[in-house]
Amino acid sequence: MEYRNNTTGDIETQQQIIAKNPNTSFPKPCPDSVIEDLGYSTISEGVTPSFTPPYESVSKNGYEEISGKWYTKYEKTTATGDAKTAIDNNEANRQRGDRNSKLAETDYLALSDATLTDEMKTYRQALRDLPTTSGWPWNPTWPTKPS
């Protein structure tokens, strides 16, 4: 919980307020009313805007007073350009890690003393080709591992 100092406008936590008042006895748990009596306003959670990942996100953007009460203010951000490319690259790297794990599960079958079935060859090739398929990296269609 955060509080706004009504005199200075500073935002502080309950622990900071208690530390600034060493000669005051605070109940445990300390209700908001005790802090408010020291000249602070409780800051309530504001409305969080809706957003659609992965390119949109929400972050805290200060505080605002509405009808005499203080609220946390949020803003929605949409990634573009390099930021969008970085998000795509991170997801592609994560998906490649999953793909590599699936390939590793069948590596023992590709040893020189083992014979790969045609189905297993097709499966392994499909895993290697995954980054070139539509839907990559956000909605890849994973091939089914043969039994």
N, C-alpha and C positions, 0 to 999 in steps of 0.2 A: 504494500500500500504506500502511496506517495501523498505528500501533503504540500500545500503552497503556503509559504509564510505571507501573511496578509500585509505585513509592513514592507518587506524587501522584495517579495515576488519570487524568492528562491524556492526551488523544489527540493524537498528533503524526505528521507525515509523516517519511519518511527524510531529506528535505532539512532539515527543522527540527532533527532530532536531530544531523545532521552539523554544522549551523551552531552548535549549542550546545556542540560539542566541537571547537574549533578546533585543539587540540593533539593530536588523534588522527588517525592516518593511516587512511583508509578505502580498501579496494580498490574497483576499478570493474570490473564492477558489484559493488555491496555486497550480500552475501548476508544473509538475515534473521538468521542465527546471530551475525553481528558486532553487529547492533543489539540482539539479545537479551542478549548478553554485557554490554551497557551498562545492563541492568536494565529492559528493555522486553519486552512480549509482543506477538507478531504477532497482528493481528486478521484473521481469515479471513472470507470472505463467508458470511453466514448464509443460511438458507432464505428464498427470496423467495416469498411467497404467490401463488397463482394469482389472476388478476383478469380481469374482462371489461370492456373499454372500451366505450363512452366514459364511463360514469358511475362506474366503479371505477378506482382507481389505487393504486400502491404507492409508499411513500416510506420513507426511512431513518428509524429511530426509536431511535437510540442503539446501545448495545452490551450484550452479555450474555455471562456466563461459563457454559460448559457443560463439565463434567468437567475443569476446570482449563485450558480453552482459551477464548480470546475470539473472539466472532463479531459481525458487524454484524447488528443487529436491524431487521426491516422490519415495516411495518403496512399493511394494506389499508384504503383509505378509499372510502366510497361517497358520491357527491354527491347532495344532496337540495335541495329548495326553490330558492332563488336561484342556488346554484351549478349545479344541474342546468339551470335556465333559461339561465344564461350559456353553458354548454356547447352547448346546443341553438342559441342565437342565433349563436354563433361558427360552428357548422357550417352554419347557414342562410346566413350571410353568405358563407362560402366557396363554397357551392353556387350562390348568386346570382351570384358572380363568374364561375363556370364558365358559367352560363346566359347571362350578359351577353356573354361572349366568343363563345359560339355564335351569339347574335343578331347581334353585330357582324360575324361572318363573312358574313352574308347581307344586311347593311344596304344594300350597293350595289345589290341587286336591288329595293329598295323606293324608289329614287329616282324622281322624277317622269317621267323619260324611259324608265323600264324598266317592263315588265309582269311582275307576279308571277304565277306559275302557281298554280292552286288548291292543289296539293300544298305549295308553298313557303309560301303563306298559312297553311295548316293547321299546318305545322311551326313557323312563327314564333309562332303563337297558342299552340300547345302548350308552347313554351318559356316564354312569358309566364305561362301558367297553372300551370306546374310547382310553384310554392310552395303552391298550393291542393290539390294532389293527395295521395292517401294515400302514405305512405312518405317524405314530406318531413320533415326534411331528410336523414335518415340513409340512406334507400334509395329515392331517386327513380327513376322509370322514365323514362329520357331518350327523347324522340321520335327517330325515325330521320330524318336529313337526306336529303331527296330529291336525286337526282342531276341 
